[in-house]
Amino acid sequence: MGSLACSSHAKSDDAAAPLTNGGIPLSEATDLNPDPTIVELNLEARPTGITVLPGVETLALTYNGSIPGPLIRAHVGDRIIAHFKNGLSEPTTVHWHGIRLPAAMDGTPATQDPVMPGGTFDYDFRVPDAGLYWYHPHVHSALQVAEGLYGAILVEDPSEPASLGDEVVMVLSDIDIGPDGGLNPAVNDPVNQLFGTEGNVLLVNGRSKPRLAAQPGRRQRWRVVNAARSRYFQLSLAGHSLTRIGGDGGLIEAPVQSDMLVLTPGERADVLVTPTGAPGSDVPLMWIPYDRGFGTALQRQPEEVLTMHLDEGPAAEMPAVPQHLRTIDPLSTLGAIERDLTFLYDGSRFAIQGTIGPDQMLMGKTGTTEVWHVKNVTDWDHPFHLHGFAFQPLDAAGVPIHEWKDTLNLPTMKQIDFVVQFDDRPGNWMFHCHILEHSEVGLMGMLMLEE
Protein backbone atom coordinates (compact mmCIF):
# COMPACT_ATOMS: atom_id res chain seq x y z
CA MET A 1 0.00 0.00 0.00
CA GLY A 2 1.23 3.49 -0.85
CA SER A 3 0.31 6.86 0.58
CA LEU A 4 -1.86 9.17 -1.50
CA ALA A 5 -1.92 12.94 -1.20
CA CYS A 6 -3.62 14.06 1.99
CA SER A 7 -7.23 14.89 1.14
CA SER A 8 -7.65 17.48 3.92
CA HIS A 9 -5.06 19.74 2.30
CA ALA A 10 -6.67 19.64 -1.14
CA LYS A 11 -9.23 22.21 -2.18
CA SER A 12 -12.61 20.95 -3.33
CA ASP A 13 -12.13 22.40 -6.81
CA ASP A 14 -8.61 21.00 -7.26
CA ALA A 15 -8.57 20.14 -10.97
CA ALA A 16 -5.35 18.17 -10.54
CA ALA A 17 -6.87 15.74 -8.05
CA PRO A 18 -6.41 12.15 -9.24
CA LEU A 19 -9.42 10.16 -10.34
CA THR A 20 -8.59 7.58 -7.69
CA ASN A 21 -11.68 7.14 -5.53
CA GLY A 22 -13.71 9.24 -7.97
CA GLY A 23 -11.42 12.23 -7.57
CA ILE A 24 -12.07 12.56 -3.81
CA PRO A 25 -9.11 10.49 -2.61
CA LEU A 26 -8.36 9.44 0.93
CA SER A 27 -4.91 9.20 2.38
CA GLU A 28 -4.05 5.51 2.78
CA ALA A 29 -2.06 3.87 5.54
CA THR A 30 1.41 2.68 4.54
CA ASP A 31 1.82 -1.03 5.25
CA LEU A 32 5.16 -1.54 7.01
CA ASN A 33 5.05 -5.34 6.96
CA PRO A 34 6.05 -7.45 3.91
CA ASP A 35 3.83 -10.33 5.06
CA PRO A 36 0.70 -10.19 2.82
CA THR A 37 -1.49 -11.33 5.73
CA ILE A 38 -0.34 -8.59 8.13
CA VAL A 39 -1.17 -4.89 7.83
CA GLU A 40 1.19 -2.96 10.10
CA LEU A 41 1.04 0.79 10.36
CA ASN A 42 1.92 3.82 12.44
CA LEU A 43 -1.00 5.92 13.64
CA GLU A 44 -0.56 9.21 15.47
CA ALA A 45 -3.22 11.53 16.83
CA ARG A 46 -1.93 15.10 16.64
CA PRO A 47 -3.07 18.70 16.04
CA THR A 48 -2.55 19.77 12.43
CA GLY A 49 -3.35 22.86 10.39
CA ILE A 50 -5.64 21.78 7.54
CA THR A 51 -7.47 23.50 4.70
CA VAL A 52 -11.21 22.82 4.66
CA LEU A 53 -12.48 26.18 3.41
CA PRO A 54 -10.55 27.90 0.57
CA GLY A 55 -7.78 30.17 1.76
CA VAL A 56 -8.34 29.45 5.44
CA GLU A 57 -6.24 27.23 7.70
CA THR A 58 -8.02 25.45 10.54
CA LEU A 59 -6.15 23.87 13.44
CA ALA A 60 -7.86 20.53 13.97
CA LEU A 61 -7.16 17.12 15.48
CA THR A 62 -5.96 14.54 12.96
CA TYR A 63 -4.67 11.04 12.55
CA ASN A 64 -1.34 11.16 10.69
CA GLY A 65 -2.01 14.76 9.68
CA SER A 66 -5.21 14.25 7.68
CA ILE A 67 -8.97 14.39 8.07
CA PRO A 68 -10.17 11.69 7.84
CA GLY A 69 -7.28 9.60 9.11
CA PRO A 70 -5.67 7.16 6.70
CA LEU A 71 -7.84 4.51 5.10
CA ILE A 72 -6.69 1.11 6.34
CA ARG A 73 -7.11 -1.66 3.76
CA ALA A 74 -7.07 -5.32 4.72
CA HIS A 75 -8.47 -8.69 3.64
CA VAL A 76 -10.65 -11.06 5.64
CA GLY A 77 -8.53 -12.85 8.22
CA ASP A 78 -5.64 -10.37 8.09
CA ARG A 79 -3.88 -9.26 11.23
CA ILE A 80 -3.78 -5.51 11.84
CA ILE A 81 -1.02 -4.04 14.00
CA ALA A 82 -1.42 -0.32 14.67
CA HIS A 83 1.42 1.36 16.54
CA PHE A 84 -0.48 4.26 18.08
CA LYS A 85 1.08 7.42 19.48
CA ASN A 86 -0.80 10.14 21.30
CA GLY A 87 0.45 13.53 20.13
CA LEU A 88 -2.45 15.37 21.77
CA SER A 89 -2.41 17.40 24.96
CA GLU A 90 -5.04 15.14 26.55
CA PRO A 91 -5.63 11.38 26.96
CA THR A 92 -7.20 9.37 24.16
CA THR A 93 -7.74 5.83 22.83
CA VAL A 94 -8.62 4.25 19.48
CA HIS A 95 -11.88 2.27 19.22
CA TRP A 96 -12.29 0.02 16.16
CA HIS A 97 -16.01 0.42 15.51
CA GLY A 98 -17.81 -2.73 14.33
CA ILE A 99 -14.84 -5.12 14.30
CA ARG A 100 -15.16 -8.40 16.22
CA LEU A 101 -11.91 -8.26 18.15
CA PRO A 102 -10.68 -9.17 21.65
CA ALA A 103 -11.97 -6.91 24.42
CA ALA A 104 -8.44 -5.77 25.28
CA MET A 105 -8.19 -4.19 21.80
CA ASP A 106 -11.59 -2.43 21.85
CA GLY A 107 -10.09 0.92 22.81
CA THR A 108 -12.38 2.05 25.63
CA PRO A 109 -11.54 3.05 29.22
CA ALA A 110 -13.26 -0.20 30.29
CA THR A 111 -10.69 -2.27 28.40
CA GLN A 112 -7.46 -0.25 28.59
CA ASP A 113 -5.92 2.68 30.40
CA PRO A 114 -6.23 5.81 28.25
CA VAL A 115 -3.08 6.65 26.33
CA MET A 116 -1.61 9.72 27.97
CA PRO A 117 -0.05 12.63 26.03
CA GLY A 118 3.21 11.41 24.51
CA GLY A 119 2.29 7.79 25.26
CA THR A 120 1.97 4.83 22.92
CA PHE A 121 -0.12 1.68 22.61
CA ASP A 122 0.00 -1.20 20.13
CA TYR A 123 -3.37 -2.39 18.87
CA ASP A 124 -3.10 -5.94 17.51
CA PHE A 125 -6.09 -7.93 16.21
CA ARG A 126 -7.48 -9.87 13.25
CA VAL A 127 -10.35 -8.77 11.04
CA PRO A 128 -12.72 -11.74 10.60
CA ASP A 129 -15.43 -10.10 8.50
CA ALA A 130 -15.60 -8.22 5.20
CA GLY A 131 -17.09 -4.74 5.26
CA LEU A 132 -16.46 -1.08 5.92
CA TYR A 133 -15.56 -0.21 9.51
CA TRP A 134 -14.08 2.86 11.16
CA TYR A 135 -11.96 4.03 14.06
CA HIS A 136 -12.28 6.92 16.50
CA PRO A 137 -11.47 7.85 20.12
CA HIS A 138 -13.45 6.67 23.12
CA VAL A 139 -12.12 9.31 25.55
CA HIS A 140 -13.74 12.75 25.30
CA SER A 141 -15.14 11.26 22.11
CA ALA A 142 -17.74 13.94 21.32
CA LEU A 143 -15.08 16.65 21.25
CA GLN A 144 -12.25 14.62 19.71
CA VAL A 145 -14.43 13.22 16.89
CA ALA A 146 -15.92 16.66 16.23
CA GLU A 147 -12.41 18.09 15.83
CA GLY A 148 -11.34 15.48 13.29
CA LEU A 149 -10.32 12.16 14.86
CA TYR A 150 -11.90 9.44 12.72
CA GLY A 151 -10.91 7.18 9.82
CA ALA A 152 -12.13 4.19 7.80
CA ILE A 153 -11.10 0.54 7.60
CA LEU A 154 -12.04 -1.44 4.47
CA VAL A 155 -11.88 -5.23 4.84
CA GLU A 156 -12.18 -6.92 1.46
CA ASP A 157 -13.22 -10.46 0.58
CA PRO A 158 -11.83 -11.81 -2.73
CA SER A 159 -14.74 -14.27 -2.97
CA GLU A 160 -17.46 -11.62 -3.18
CA PRO A 161 -19.14 -10.90 -6.56
CA ALA A 162 -16.81 -9.17 -9.02
CA SER A 163 -17.38 -5.98 -11.04
CA LEU A 164 -20.04 -4.51 -8.79
CA GLY A 165 -18.82 -1.01 -9.69
CA ASP A 166 -15.93 1.44 -9.47
CA GLU A 167 -15.16 1.75 -5.78
CA VAL A 168 -15.58 5.10 -4.01
CA VAL A 169 -15.02 5.23 -0.25
CA MET A 170 -16.83 8.17 1.37
CA VAL A 171 -16.26 9.24 4.96
CA LEU A 172 -19.10 11.64 5.81
CA SER A 173 -18.91 14.04 8.71
CA ASP A 174 -19.18 17.70 9.64
CA ILE A 175 -17.03 20.28 11.39
CA ASP A 176 -17.83 23.56 13.14
CA ILE A 177 -15.65 26.38 11.77
CA GLY A 178 -15.88 30.02 12.82
CA PRO A 179 -15.45 33.12 10.61
CA ASP A 180 -11.72 33.28 11.42
CA GLY A 181 -11.16 29.66 10.34
CA GLY A 182 -10.80 28.38 13.90
CA LEU A 183 -12.95 25.66 15.36
CA ASN A 184 -15.92 27.00 17.27
CA PRO A 185 -15.59 26.08 20.96
CA ALA A 186 -17.82 23.33 22.29
CA VAL A 187 -20.81 24.60 24.23
CA ASN A 188 -22.02 22.16 26.86
CA ASP A 189 -25.52 23.53 27.38
CA PRO A 190 -28.90 21.79 27.77
CA VAL A 191 -29.82 22.26 24.09
CA ASN A 192 -26.64 20.57 22.89
CA GLN A 193 -27.11 17.77 25.40
CA LEU A 194 -30.63 17.19 24.09
CA PHE A 195 -29.97 17.38 20.36
CA GLY A 196 -26.24 16.79 20.01
CA THR A 197 -24.04 19.36 18.30
CA GLU A 198 -23.71 19.47 14.52
CA GLY A 199 -20.97 21.24 12.59
CA ASN A 200 -21.74 24.03 10.13
CA VAL A 201 -19.67 22.53 7.27
CA LEU A 202 -20.47 19.15 5.72
CA LEU A 203 -17.43 17.05 4.83
CA VAL A 204 -16.77 14.23 2.38
CA ASN A 205 -13.29 12.78 2.88
CA GLY A 206 -12.30 16.00 4.62
CA ARG A 207 -13.56 18.25 1.80
CA SER A 208 -16.43 20.68 1.59
CA LYS A 209 -18.67 20.12 -1.47
CA PRO A 210 -16.14 18.14 -3.54
CA ARG A 211 -16.66 17.05 -7.14
CA LEU A 212 -17.07 13.33 -7.75
CA ALA A 213 -15.97 12.21 -11.21
CA ALA A 214 -18.35 9.78 -12.97
CA GLN A 215 -19.27 8.55 -16.43
CA PRO A 216 -22.81 8.03 -17.73
CA GLY A 217 -23.74 4.37 -17.46
CA ARG A 218 -20.58 3.36 -15.58
CA ARG A 219 -21.72 2.01 -12.23
CA GLN A 220 -20.05 3.14 -9.01
CA ARG A 221 -19.89 1.33 -5.68
CA TRP A 222 -20.12 3.80 -2.83
CA ARG A 223 -18.75 2.54 0.50
CA VAL A 224 -20.11 5.12 2.93
CA VAL A 225 -19.58 5.68 6.67
CA ASN A 226 -21.23 8.34 8.79
CA ALA A 227 -18.44 9.47 11.12
CA ALA A 228 -20.27 12.54 12.48
CA ARG A 229 -20.68 12.87 16.23
CA SER A 230 -24.43 13.52 16.04
CA ARG A 231 -25.63 14.34 12.50
CA TYR A 232 -27.90 11.92 10.66
CA PHE A 233 -27.12 11.84 6.94
CA GLN A 234 -30.26 11.47 4.83
CA LEU A 235 -29.04 11.49 1.23
CA SER A 236 -30.77 11.94 -2.11
CA LEU A 237 -29.19 11.96 -5.57
CA ALA A 238 -31.38 13.90 -7.99
CA GLY A 239 -32.96 11.70 -10.67
CA HIS A 240 -31.24 8.54 -9.43
CA SER A 241 -32.16 5.53 -7.36
CA LEU A 242 -29.73 4.00 -4.91
CA THR A 243 -29.22 0.24 -4.75
CA ARG A 244 -28.12 -0.86 -1.30
CA ILE A 245 -26.09 -4.07 -1.35
CA GLY A 246 -24.60 -3.97 2.15
CA GLY A 247 -24.30 -2.26 5.49
CA ASP A 248 -22.51 -2.49 8.82
CA GLY A 249 -21.55 -6.15 8.52
CA GLY A 250 -20.78 -6.45 4.82
CA LEU A 251 -23.04 -7.59 1.99
CA ILE A 252 -26.73 -8.25 2.52
CA GLU A 253 -28.48 -11.16 0.79
CA ALA A 254 -30.20 -9.29 -2.04
CA PRO A 255 -30.07 -5.74 -3.46
CA VAL A 256 -32.62 -3.20 -2.21
CA GLN A 257 -33.53 -0.10 -4.22
CA SER A 258 -34.60 3.21 -2.71
CA ASP A 259 -34.68 6.92 -3.49
CA MET A 260 -33.15 7.90 -0.16
CA LEU A 261 -30.36 6.64 2.08
CA VAL A 262 -30.39 7.33 5.83
CA LEU A 263 -27.26 6.77 7.90
CA THR A 264 -27.20 7.40 11.64
CA PRO A 265 -23.88 8.29 13.29
CA GLY A 266 -21.72 5.16 13.21
CA GLU A 267 -23.67 3.36 10.46
CA ARG A 268 -22.25 2.26 7.12
CA ALA A 269 -23.76 1.49 3.73
CA ASP A 270 -22.60 -0.23 0.54
CA VAL A 271 -24.52 1.36 -2.34
CA LEU A 272 -24.51 1.03 -6.12
CA VAL A 273 -25.18 4.09 -8.28
CA THR A 274 -25.45 4.13 -12.08
CA PRO A 275 -24.90 7.73 -13.25
CA THR A 276 -27.28 9.03 -15.90
CA GLY A 277 -27.30 12.32 -17.77
CA ALA A 278 -25.48 14.21 -20.48
CA PRO A 279 -21.67 14.39 -20.40
CA GLY A 280 -20.62 17.67 -18.82
CA SER A 281 -23.66 17.89 -16.56
CA ASP A 282 -23.66 17.95 -12.78
CA VAL A 283 -25.87 16.02 -10.38
CA PRO A 284 -25.99 17.14 -6.73
CA LEU A 285 -25.99 14.69 -3.85
CA MET A 286 -28.12 16.40 -1.23
CA TRP A 287 -28.32 16.18 2.54
CA ILE A 288 -32.01 16.20 3.41
CA PRO A 289 -33.01 17.25 6.95
CA TYR A 290 -33.98 14.25 9.05
CA ASP A 291 -36.37 14.88 11.92
CA ARG A 292 -34.88 12.95 14.83
CA GLY A 293 -36.73 15.12 17.32
CA PHE A 294 -36.05 18.62 16.08
CA GLY A 295 -39.68 19.09 15.00
CA THR A 296 -40.51 22.62 13.95
CA ALA A 297 -38.21 24.13 16.57
CA LEU A 298 -35.20 24.08 14.26
CA GLN A 299 -36.12 24.58 10.61
CA ARG A 300 -33.29 23.56 8.30
CA GLN A 301 -32.80 23.48 4.56
CA PRO A 302 -31.28 20.79 2.31
CA GLU A 303 -27.55 21.15 1.71
CA GLU A 304 -25.27 19.97 -1.06
CA VAL A 305 -22.92 17.19 0.03
CA LEU A 306 -21.05 16.81 -3.27
CA THR A 307 -21.51 17.27 -7.00
CA MET A 308 -21.34 14.25 -9.28
CA HIS A 309 -19.80 15.54 -12.51
CA LEU A 310 -20.47 13.44 -15.61
CA ASP A 311 -17.40 13.20 -17.83
CA GLU A 312 -17.10 12.08 -21.43
CA GLY A 313 -16.17 8.43 -21.68
CA PRO A 314 -16.64 5.25 -23.66
CA ALA A 315 -19.95 3.43 -23.37
CA ALA A 316 -19.81 1.34 -20.23
CA GLU A 317 -20.39 -2.41 -20.40
CA MET A 318 -21.29 -3.31 -16.83
CA PRO A 319 -22.40 -6.80 -15.81
CA ALA A 320 -25.80 -7.13 -14.18
CA VAL A 321 -25.96 -6.81 -10.42
CA PRO A 322 -26.34 -10.29 -8.88
CA GLN A 323 -29.72 -10.76 -7.27
CA HIS A 324 -28.18 -13.05 -4.66
CA LEU A 325 -25.17 -11.48 -3.02
CA ARG A 326 -24.61 -13.66 0.02
CA THR A 327 -26.26 -16.27 2.22
CA ILE A 328 -26.79 -15.18 5.84
CA ASP A 329 -28.00 -17.89 8.19
CA PRO A 330 -30.48 -16.50 10.74
CA LEU A 331 -29.63 -16.84 14.41
CA SER A 332 -32.04 -18.98 16.40
CA THR A 333 -33.98 -17.21 19.14
CA LEU A 334 -35.15 -20.51 20.66
CA GLY A 335 -34.11 -20.58 24.30
CA ALA A 336 -32.35 -17.22 24.07
CA ILE A 337 -31.88 -15.09 27.16
CA GLU A 338 -34.07 -11.97 26.92
CA ARG A 339 -33.17 -8.48 28.12
CA ASP A 340 -35.26 -5.32 28.34
CA LEU A 341 -33.67 -1.87 28.25
CA THR A 342 -35.25 1.58 28.13
CA PHE A 343 -33.73 4.86 26.98
CA LEU A 344 -35.09 7.61 29.24
CA TYR A 345 -34.96 11.35 29.72
CA ASP A 346 -36.15 12.56 33.12
CA GLY A 347 -36.22 16.27 32.30
CA SER A 348 -32.64 16.89 33.30
CA ARG A 349 -30.55 13.95 32.10
CA PHE A 350 -30.53 10.87 29.90
CA ALA A 351 -30.36 7.38 31.41
CA ILE A 352 -30.73 3.70 30.54
CA GLN A 353 -32.95 1.60 32.79
CA GLY A 354 -34.20 -1.96 32.72
CA THR A 355 -32.11 -4.92 33.66
CA ILE A 356 -29.10 -2.71 34.41
CA GLY A 357 -28.17 -2.59 38.07
CA PRO A 358 -27.02 0.45 40.07
CA ASP A 359 -23.48 0.02 38.72
CA GLN A 360 -24.73 0.23 35.11
CA MET A 361 -23.42 -3.27 34.37
CA LEU A 362 -25.09 -6.20 32.66
CA MET A 363 -23.73 -9.67 33.33
CA GLY A 364 -23.60 -12.29 30.59
CA LYS A 365 -21.89 -15.50 29.54
CA THR A 366 -19.83 -16.38 26.50
CA GLY A 367 -21.37 -19.05 24.30
CA THR A 368 -24.93 -17.80 24.82
CA THR A 369 -27.56 -16.22 22.59
CA GLU A 370 -29.58 -13.23 23.75
CA VAL A 371 -32.56 -11.25 22.46
CA TRP A 372 -32.48 -7.57 23.41
CA HIS A 373 -35.61 -5.41 23.52
CA VAL A 374 -34.53 -1.75 23.57
CA LYS A 375 -37.29 0.80 24.06
CA ASN A 376 -37.05 4.56 23.54
CA VAL A 377 -39.41 6.69 25.63
CA THR A 378 -37.61 9.96 24.88
CA ASP A 379 -38.72 12.50 22.29
CA TRP A 380 -35.64 11.93 20.11
CA ASP A 381 -34.23 9.17 17.92
CA HIS A 382 -31.02 7.51 19.11
CA PRO A 383 -28.51 5.41 17.12
CA PHE A 384 -27.93 2.31 19.28
CA HIS A 385 -24.44 0.73 19.04
CA LEU A 386 -23.13 -2.51 20.58
CA HIS A 387 -19.36 -2.94 20.82
CA GLY A 388 -17.59 -6.07 19.66
CA PHE A 389 -20.52 -8.08 18.30
CA ALA A 390 -22.76 -8.02 15.25
CA PHE A 391 -26.45 -8.69 15.71
CA GLN A 392 -29.49 -9.48 13.55
CA PRO A 393 -32.52 -7.16 13.91
CA LEU A 394 -35.88 -8.85 14.44
CA ASP A 395 -38.95 -7.94 12.40
CA ALA A 396 -42.40 -7.30 13.87
CA ALA A 397 -43.02 -11.05 14.07
CA GLY A 398 -39.79 -11.65 15.95
CA VAL A 399 -38.05 -13.23 12.95
CA PRO A 400 -34.37 -12.35 12.33
CA ILE A 401 -33.70 -10.08 9.37
CA HIS A 402 -30.90 -11.51 7.24
CA GLU A 403 -28.40 -8.71 7.82
CA TRP A 404 -25.56 -8.11 10.26
CA LYS A 405 -25.69 -4.82 12.16
CA ASP A 406 -23.80 -3.18 15.01
CA THR A 407 -25.53 0.23 14.88
CA LEU A 408 -29.29 0.66 14.50
CA ASN A 409 -31.64 3.61 14.73
CA LEU A 410 -33.92 3.60 17.78
CA PRO A 411 -36.88 5.84 16.82
CA THR A 412 -38.66 8.01 19.33
CA MET A 413 -41.39 6.17 21.25
CA LYS A 414 -40.52 2.90 19.49
CA GLN A 415 -38.72 -0.34 20.31
CA ILE A 416 -36.04 -2.26 18.45
CA ASP A 417 -35.40 -5.96 18.95
CA PHE A 418 -32.35 -7.95 17.91
CA VAL A 419 -30.68 -11.29 18.49
CA VAL A 420 -26.97 -11.56 19.26
CA GLN A 421 -24.72 -14.57 19.78
CA PHE A 422 -21.81 -14.12 22.18
CA ASP A 423 -18.79 -16.20 21.20
CA ASP A 424 -15.63 -16.90 23.19
CA ARG A 425 -14.50 -13.30 23.74
CA PRO A 426 -15.02 -12.44 27.42
CA GLY A 427 -14.56 -8.94 28.76
CA ASN A 428 -16.28 -5.59 29.15
CA TRP A 429 -18.32 -4.44 26.16
CA MET A 430 -20.00 -1.06 25.89
CA PHE A 431 -23.38 -0.30 24.38
CA HIS A 432 -24.53 3.27 23.93
CA CYS A 433 -26.21 5.95 21.88
CA HIS A 434 -23.85 7.00 19.08
CA ILE A 435 -24.85 10.63 19.37
CA LEU A 436 -21.64 10.99 21.29
CA GLU A 437 -22.81 13.77 23.59
CA HIS A 438 -25.72 11.53 24.62
CA SER A 439 -23.40 8.65 25.44
CA GLU A 440 -21.34 10.93 27.67
CA VAL A 441 -24.32 12.19 29.67
CA GLY A 442 -26.09 8.93 30.45
CA LEU A 443 -26.97 6.81 27.40
CA MET A 444 -24.21 4.27 27.93
CA GLY A 445 -24.09 0.88 29.62
CA MET A 446 -21.68 -2.00 30.01
CA LEU A 447 -22.00 -5.72 29.34
CA MET A 448 -19.54 -7.93 31.23
CA LEU A 449 -19.17 -11.31 29.54
CA GLU A 450 -17.71 -14.08 31.67
CA GLU A 451 -16.59 -17.50 30.53
Order of alpha helices (4+ residues) and beta strands (2+ residues): beta-beta-beta-beta-beta-beta-beta-alpha-beta-beta-alpha-beta-beta-beta-beta-beta-beta-beta-beta-beta-beta-beta-beta-beta-beta-beta-beta-beta-beta-beta-alpha-beta
